Amino acid sequence: MPFRGYFLSGFRINYENPQNLIYMRLLEALELAFGIKAQECSRETMLDYRSYINNFKFYWVLYGDIYFRLEDFKKRQALHYLDFLLLEKKHEAITQNNNLRGMKVIFNVLTEREYISDNPFVGIKLLS
């Protein structure tokens, strides 16, 4: 029987029951989504996604809760993260927009697989 799961921090996720991931920590879920997305894209794009996730992890370790559950991450937290990039990290609009697009894609992986019901980055407008 082929292996049908993915190991993260010592936990095996059974892909045949996506609801198992609903109680996964946010940062672990991002790593899972990255692992999936990395199989579908070029090396250059994969490095971009890694950069977006690293930016988010830097922010989340400073201001978030590392035990925060994936299902509890909402649009408000997504907006706070983008505000952090703009106001504290002093990112230009284009860099923030790239981060927004990248995080939308990463969270879309989780949404498509029904690990979360809504992508918190959808509906956030790009800066002009």
Secondary structure, DSSP 8 states (H G I E B T S, - for coil): ----EEEETTEEEETT-GGGGGGSBHHHHHHHHHHHHHTTS-HHHHHHHHHHHHHHHHHHHHHS-TT-BGGG--HHHHHHHHHIIIIIS---HHHHHHHHHHHHHHHHHHHHTTSSSS-TTTT-----
